[in-house]
Amino acid sequence: MSDRQYEVIVYGASGYTGRLVAEYLHNQYGDGLSFAMAGRSEAKLKAVRSELGLPDSVDVVVANSDDPASLKSMCESAACIITTVGPYQLYGEPLVAACAETGTDYVDLSGEPAWMRDMIDRYHDKARESGARIVHSCGFDSIPFDLGVLFLQTAAKDQMGKPLPRIRGRMRKMQGAFSGGTAASLGGTMARLQKEPHILEWLTNPFSLAGGFQGPDQPRGNKPIEEEDLGSWSAPFIMAAINTKNVHRSNALMGHPYGEDFVYDEMMLTGPGDQGKAIAEHVASADPFGKNPPKPGEGPTAEEREAGFFEAAFIGSDSDGIKLTAVVTGDKDPGYGSTSKMIAEAALCLTRDVDRNETPGGVYTPAPAMGMKLVERLQESAGLTFSLEG
């Protein structure tokens, strides 16, 4: 891809998250990266470029999901497209099609399992032929979780010579709002479900993205439970619905290094005792997005992004009583500050760190596409940490 004009193009760069991605790429890599900002309006892109203080050497590219020729032209000029234009089930397929056709790498922020299933079914083979690496879910859903499991299983194999058959993903701490795109995506999925009832199986089956593989029964995580060994109650975690599917797809794409009997679930820790129980029950019954969720294109202030953080634990165990725990942290609010850095670094991991002999074309999740190389990159540049506890 060295013959292409740009290493990366940020599609949707005039939107809230796209702005953050463009700003991060410039601030982090400066003249060492050839990238462009793309979207529907040249005037708006130039205005955003000026507002962000980016130089005129950062080109703007006009492309629109309603204009396949513009998307193909954009893709032919870049090694990798970063897209923040969602909900993807409304706007995403034409760009996936263009990348699959032109052999262009692609990363998105999708947490929309039914749409992702469509993309796998329609474009995986075509992407394999062209060499395009199409990687979904490169933000808070699902990089910390997909790579958290990979990190823990890698440590288990190093220390014990075998993977852990059971891992619990537990969100310990989190400050920051879910993105408006996440709320809009959920609404779009529910609207589609009304028209296409068959997708209910895709939404409820934890193996619906695993290429036909069906593993053992998995915990549902849909009601509060007390976990005495963790000293806490746990509540349902809204991101579990997509993260668990991505983790099982990763396991399948990598040839089941976690085992074909692997069991994984995610919940949110709410603390011990009656108070922890009350919080867990409230979380289980409340609207996760609140009464006035942000709309796509909206988001927190810079101060709110800086004040955000997250900490997720991955507790692995086996039948012999062995337990190993990994912790993943992020230094910004998860839905915007950390997400914008994660997707940017995922794109550069594809263009700089992972060659096509390691990762040929296809539709991927983060772990099989980039693996521990992305873990290293995120720790070096994006404010994430991966560590073993105890």
PAKOLKOL-225257 format. One line per field, with one value per residue (C-alpha): residue number from 1; x, z, y. Coordinates in steps of 0.5 Angstrom, whole numbers, plus 2048, in hexadecimal, padded with zeros to 3 digits. Each point is the difference from the previous one (the first is absolute). Layout:
REM residues N
k: NUM / ...
X: X / ...
Z: Z / ...
Y: Y / ...
***
This chain:
REM residues 390
k: 1 / 2 / 3 / 4 / 5 / 6 / 7 / 8 / 9 / 10 / 11 / 12 / 13 / 14 / 15 / 16 / 17 / 18 / 19 / 20 / 21 / 22 / 23 / 24 / 25 / 26 / 27 / 28 / 29 / 30 / 31 / 32 / 33 / 34 / 35 / 36 / 37 / 38 / 39 / 40 / 41 / 42 / 43 / 44 / 45 / 46 / 47 / 48 / 49 / 50 / 51 / 52 / 53 / 54 / 55 / 56 / 57 / 58 / 59 / 60 / 61 / 62 / 63 / 64 / 65 / 66 / 67 / 68 / 69 / 70 / 71 / 72 / 73 / 74 / 75 / 76 / 77 / 78 / 79 / 80 / 81 / 82 / 83 / 84 / 85 / 86 / 87 / 88 / 89 / 90 / 91 / 92 / 93 / 94 / 95 / 96 / 97 / 98 / 99 / 100 / 101 / 102 / 103 / 104 / 105 / 106 / 107 / 108 / 109 / 110 / 111 / 112 / 113 / 114 / 115 / 116 / 117 / 118 / 119 / 120 / 121 / 122 / 123 / 124 / 125 / 126 / 127 / 128 / 129 / 130 / 131 / 132 / 133 / 134 / 135 / 136 / 137 / 138 / 139 / 140 / 141 / 142 / 143 / 144 / 145 / 146 / 147 / 148 / 149 / 150 / 151 / 152 / 153 / 154 / 155 / 156 / 157 / 158 / 159 / 160 / 161 / 162 / 163 / 164 / 165 / 166 / 167 / 168 / 169 / 170 / 171 / 172 / 173 / 174 / 175 / 176 / 177 / 178 / 179 / 180 / 181 / 182 / 183 / 184 / 185 / 186 / 187 / 188 / 189 / 190 / 191 / 192 / 193 / 194 / 195 / 196 / 197 / 198 / 199 / 200 / 201 / 202 / 203 / 204 / 205 / 206 / 207 / 208 / 209 / 210 / 211 / 212 / 213 / 214 / 215 / 216 / 217 / 218 / 219 / 220 / 221 / 222 / 223 / 224 / 225 / 226 / 227 / 228 / 229 / 230 / 231 / 232 / 233 / 234 / 235 / 236 / 237 / 238 / 239 / 240 / 241 / 242 / 243 / 244 / 245 / 246 / 247 / 248 / 249 / 250 / 251 / 252 / 253 / 254 / 255 / 256 / 257 / 258 / 259 / 260 / 261 / 262 / 263 / 264 / 265 / 266 / 267 / 268 / 269 / 270 / 271 / 272 / 273 / 274 / 275 / 276 / 277 / 278 / 279 / 280 / 281 / 282 / 283 / 284 / 285 / 286 / 287 / 288 / 289 / 290 / 291 / 292 / 293 / 294 / 295 / 296 / 297 / 298 / 299 / 300 / 301 / 302 / 303 / 304 / 305 / 306 / 307 / 308 / 309 / 310 / 311 / 312 / 313 / 314 / 315 / 316 / 317 / 318 / 319 / 320 / 321 / 322 / 323 / 324 / 325 / 326 / 327 / 328 / 329 / 330 / 331 / 332 / 333 / 334 / 335 / 336 / 337 / 338 / 339 / 340 / 341 / 342 / 343 / 344 / 345 / 346 / 347 / 348 / 349 / 350 / 351 / 352 / 353 / 354 / 355 / 356 / 357 / 358 / 359 / 360 / 361 / 362 / 363 / 364 / 365 / 366 / 367 / 368 / 369 / 370 / 371 / 372 / 373 / 374 / 375 / 376 / 377 / 378 / 379 / 380 / 381 / 382 / 383 / 384 / 385 / 386 / 387 / 388 / 389 / 390
X: 800 / 806 / 7FE / 7FA / 7FF / 7FE / 802 / 7F9 / 7FA / 7FB / 7F9 / 7FB / 805 / 7FB / 7FC / 802 / 804 / 803 / 803 / 803 / 803 / 803 / 802 / 804 / 803 / 803 / 802 / 803 / 804 / 800 / 804 / 802 / 7F9 / 7FC / 7F9 / 7FA / 7F9 / 7FA / 7F8 / 7FB / 801 / 807 / 7FE / 7FE / 807 / 804 / 7FC / 802 / 807 / 801 / 7FC / 805 / 806 / 802 / 804 / 7FE / 805 / 7FA / 7FC / 7F8 / 7FD / 7F9 / 7FC / 7F9 / 7FD / 7FA / 806 / 803 / 805 / 803 / 801 / 804 / 804 / 801 / 802 / 805 / 804 / 801 / 803 / 7FB / 7F9 / 7FE / 7F8 / 7FC / 7FA / 7FB / 7FB / 803 / 7FA / 7FE / 806 / 805 / 800 / 802 / 806 / 801 / 7FF / 805 / 805 / 7FF / 800 / 807 / 804 / 800 / 800 / 7FA / 7FF / 7F9 / 7FD / 7FA / 7FC / 7FB / 800 / 7FA / 804 / 807 / 7FD / 7FD / 807 / 803 / 7FC / 800 / 807 / 805 / 802 / 800 / 805 / 804 / 801 / 802 / 804 / 7FC / 800 / 7F9 / 800 / 7FA / 7FF / 807 / 7FD / 7FE / 7FC / 804 / 807 / 801 / 7FC / 802 / 808 / 7FF / 7FE / 806 / 805 / 7FD / 800 / 807 / 803 / 7FC / 803 / 807 / 7FF / 7FC / 801 / 7F9 / 7FA / 7FB / 7F9 / 7FC / 801 / 7FB / 801 / 7FE / 800 / 803 / 800 / 7FD / 7FF / 7FD / 7FA / 7FF / 800 / 7FA / 802 / 7FF / 7F9 / 7FE / 803 / 7FC / 7F9 / 802 / 801 / 7F9 / 7FD / 803 / 7FD / 7F9 / 801 / 804 / 7FF / 805 / 806 / 7FD / 804 / 807 / 7FF / 7FF / 804 / 807 / 803 / 7FD / 806 / 804 / 800 / 7FB / 803 / 7FC / 803 / 7FE / 7FA / 802 / 7FE / 7FB / 802 / 7F9 / 7FE / 804 / 805 / 804 / 807 / 803 / 807 / 800 / 7FD / 7FB / 7F9 / 800 / 7FB / 7FF / 804 / 7FE / 806 / 800 / 7FB / 805 / 807 / 7FE / 7FE / 807 / 804 / 7FD / 801 / 807 / 801 / 7FD / 804 / 807 / 7FE / 7FD / 807 / 7FB / 7FD / 7F9 / 7FD / 802 / 7FB / 800 / 7FB / 800 / 7FD / 801 / 803 / 7FB / 803 / 7FF / 7FA / 7F9 / 803 / 803 / 7FA / 7FB / 805 / 800 / 7F8 / 800 / 805 / 7FC / 7F9 / 803 / 800 / 808 / 800 / 7FC / 7FA / 804 / 806 / 804 / 7FF / 805 / 804 / 800 / 804 / 804 / 804 / 808 / 800 / 7FB / 804 / 806 / 7FD / 7FD / 803 / 7FF / 802 / 7FE / 802 / 801 / 800 / 802 / 7FF / 800 / 7FD / 807 / 7FE / 806 / 7FE / 803 / 7FE / 802 / 7FE / 7FF / 7FF / 7FF / 802 / 7FA / 7F9 / 7FE / 7FB / 804 / 807 / 803 / 7FC / 802 / 808 / 7FE / 7FD / 806 / 805 / 7FC / 801 / 807 / 801 / 7FE / 804 / 806 / 801 / 7FC / 801 / 7FC / 803 / 7FE / 7F9 / 7FE / 7F9 / 7FA / 7FB / 803 / 7FF / 806 / 804 / 801 / 801 / 806 / 801 / 805 / 803 / 7FA / 801 / 807 / 7FE / 7FA / 804 / 806 / 7FB / 7F9 / 800 / 7FE / 803 / 800 / 802 / 800 / 7FD / 803
Z: 800 / 800 / 7F9 / 803 / 801 / 807 / 806 / 803 / 7FF / 805 / 7FD / 804 / 802 / 801 / 805 / 808 / 800 / 7F9 / 803 / 806 / 7FB / 7FC / 805 / 804 / 7F9 / 7FF / 807 / 801 / 7F9 / 7FD / 7F9 / 801 / 7FE / 7F9 / 802 / 7FD / 803 / 7FC / 800 / 7FC / 800 / 7FE / 804 / 806 / 800 / 7FF / 805 / 805 / 7FE / 802 / 806 / 802 / 7FE / 7FB / 7FA / 7F9 / 7FF / 803 / 7F9 / 800 / 7FC / 7FE / 801 / 801 / 802 / 7FA / 7FB / 7FF / 7FB / 805 / 805 / 7FB / 7FE / 808 / 801 / 7FA / 803 / 807 / 804 / 805 / 801 / 807 / 800 / 806 / 7FC / 803 / 802 / 7FB / 7FE / 7FD / 7FD / 800 / 7FB / 7FA / 803 / 802 / 7F9 / 7FD / 805 / 7FE / 7F9 / 800 / 805 / 805 / 807 / 804 / 808 / 803 / 807 / 7FE / 806 / 7FC / 800 / 7FA / 7FB / 802 / 7FE / 7FA / 7FE / 802 / 7FB / 7FB / 800 / 803 / 7FA / 7FC / 805 / 800 / 7F8 / 800 / 806 / 804 / 808 / 802 / 808 / 804 / 807 / 800 / 806 / 807 / 7FD / 800 / 800 / 808 / 800 / 7FA / 802 / 807 / 7FF / 7FB / 805 / 806 / 7FC / 7FD / 807 / 802 / 7FB / 801 / 808 / 800 / 7F9 / 7FE / 800 / 805 / 7FE / 804 / 800 / 803 / 7FE / 805 / 7FF / 807 / 7FF / 7FA / 800 / 7F9 / 7FC / 7FB / 7F9 / 7FC / 7FB / 804 / 802 / 7F9 / 7FE / 805 / 7FE / 7F9 / 802 / 803 / 7FA / 7FC / 804 / 7FF / 7F9 / 800 / 806 / 7FE / 802 / 807 / 800 / 7FE / 806 / 805 / 7FE / 803 / 7FA / 7FA / 7FD / 801 / 7F9 / 802 / 806 / 806 / 807 / 807 / 803 / 803 / 806 / 7FE / 804 / 800 / 808 / 806 / 803 / 806 / 7FF / 807 / 7FD / 7FD / 807 / 7FB / 7FD / 7F9 / 7FB / 7F8 / 7FC / 7FA / 7FB / 802 / 7FA / 7FB / 804 / 801 / 7F9 / 7FE / 805 / 7FD / 7F9 / 802 / 803 / 7FA / 7FB / 803 / 800 / 807 / 804 / 806 / 7FF / 7FD / 807 / 802 / 804 / 801 / 802 / 802 / 806 / 804 / 807 / 805 / 807 / 806 / 805 / 7FF / 7FD / 7FB / 7FF / 7FF / 7FB / 7FC / 800 / 7FE / 7FA / 7FE / 800 / 7FD / 7F9 / 7FF / 7FC / 804 / 7FE / 7FC / 7FC / 7FC / 7F8 / 7FB / 7FF / 807 / 806 / 807 / 801 / 7FF / 808 / 801 / 7FB / 804 / 806 / 7FE / 801 / 800 / 803 / 7FE / 803 / 7FD / 805 / 7FD / 804 / 7FE / 804 / 804 / 803 / 7FD / 7FF / 7FC / 7FF / 7FB / 801 / 7FA / 801 / 7FC / 802 / 7FC / 800 / 7FD / 7FA / 7FD / 803 / 800 / 7FB / 7FB / 802 / 7FF / 7F9 / 7FE / 802 / 7FE / 7F9 / 800 / 803 / 7FA / 7FB / 804 / 805 / 7FC / 7FA / 7FB / 801 / 808 / 7FE / 7F9 / 7FE / 803 / 805 / 807 / 807 / 804 / 803 / 7FA / 7FB / 805 / 806 / 805 / 7FB / 801 / 808 / 7FF / 7FC / 805 / 806 / 7FC / 7FD / 802 / 808 / 801 / 805 / 800 / 806 / 804 / 807 / 806
Y: 800 / 805 / 802 / 803 / 808 / 7FF / 7FB / 802 / 803 / 802 / 800 / 804 / 805 / 805 / 7FD / 800 / 7F9 / 801 / 807 / 7FD / 7FA / 805 / 805 / 7FA / 7FD / 807 / 802 / 7F9 / 7FF / 806 / 800 / 7F9 / 7FE / 802 / 800 / 803 / 802 / 7FE / 801 / 803 / 807 / 803 / 807 / 7FD / 7FC / 806 / 803 / 7FB / 7FF / 808 / 7FF / 7FA / 804 / 7FB / 802 / 801 / 7FA / 7FC / 7FF / 7FF / 7FB / 800 / 7FA / 7FE / 7F9 / 802 / 800 / 7FA / 803 / 805 / 7FA / 7FC / 806 / 801 / 7F9 / 800 / 805 / 7FE / 7FA / 800 / 803 / 802 / 801 / 803 / 801 / 7FC / 7FD / 7FB / 7FC / 807 / 803 / 7FA / 7FB / 804 / 802 / 7F8 / 7FE / 806 / 7FD / 7F9 / 802 / 804 / 7FC / 806 / 7FE / 803 / 801 / 802 / 801 / 7FC / 7FC / 7FE / 7F8 / 7FF / 805 / 7FD / 7F9 / 803 / 803 / 7F9 / 7FC / 805 / 802 / 7FB / 7FC / 806 / 804 / 7F9 / 801 / 807 / 800 / 805 / 7FF / 803 / 800 / 802 / 803 / 803 / 805 / 7FF / 7FA / 7FC / 801 / 800 / 7FA / 7FC / 802 / 7FF / 7F9 / 7FF / 803 / 7FB / 7FA / 801 / 801 / 7FA / 7FC / 803 / 7FE / 7FA / 7FD / 800 / 805 / 801 / 7FD / 806 / 807 / 805 / 807 / 805 / 808 / 803 / 807 / 805 / 807 / 803 / 7FF / 7FB / 803 / 803 / 7FB / 7FA / 803 / 801 / 7F9 / 7FD / 803 / 7FF / 7F8 / 800 / 803 / 7FB / 7FA / 803 / 7FF / 7FA / 7FB / 7FB / 804 / 7FF / 7FA / 804 / 805 / 7FA / 7FB / 801 / 7FC / 804 / 803 / 7FA / 7FD / 7FB / 7FD / 7FF / 7FF / 7FE / 804 / 807 / 804 / 805 / 805 / 804 / 800 / 802 / 7FB / 800 / 7FD / 7FF / 7FE / 807 / 803 / 804 / 800 / 800 / 803 / 7FF / 804 / 803 / 7FF / 7F8 / 7FF / 802 / 7FF / 7F8 / 7FF / 803 / 7FC / 7FA / 802 / 801 / 7F9 / 7FD / 804 / 7FE / 7F9 / 800 / 801 / 801 / 7F9 / 7FE / 800 / 807 / 804 / 807 / 806 / 807 / 804 / 806 / 800 / 804 / 7FF / 7FB / 800 / 803 / 806 / 7FC / 7FC / 806 / 803 / 7FA / 7FF / 808 / 7FF / 7FA / 803 / 807 / 803 / 800 / 806 / 804 / 805 / 804 / 7FC / 804 / 800 / 7FD / 806 / 803 / 7FE / 802 / 807 / 7FF / 800 / 7FB / 7FB / 802 / 7FE / 7F9 / 7F9 / 7F9 / 7FA / 7F9 / 7F9 / 7F9 / 7FB / 7F9 / 7F9 / 7F9 / 7FA / 7FF / 806 / 804 / 808 / 805 / 807 / 806 / 807 / 805 / 807 / 806 / 808 / 803 / 800 / 7F9 / 802 / 806 / 801 / 7F9 / 7FE / 805 / 7FE / 7F9 / 800 / 804 / 7FC / 7FA / 803 / 801 / 7F9 / 7FD / 805 / 7FF / 7FA / 7FA / 7FE / 7FC / 7F9 / 801 / 803 / 7FE / 804 / 7FE / 803 / 800 / 802 / 804 / 7FA / 7FB / 806 / 803 / 7FC / 802 / 805 / 805 / 7FF / 802 / 806 / 802 / 800 / 804 / 805 / 800 / 800 / 7F9 / 7FB / 7F9 / 7FC / 7FA / 801 / 7FD
***
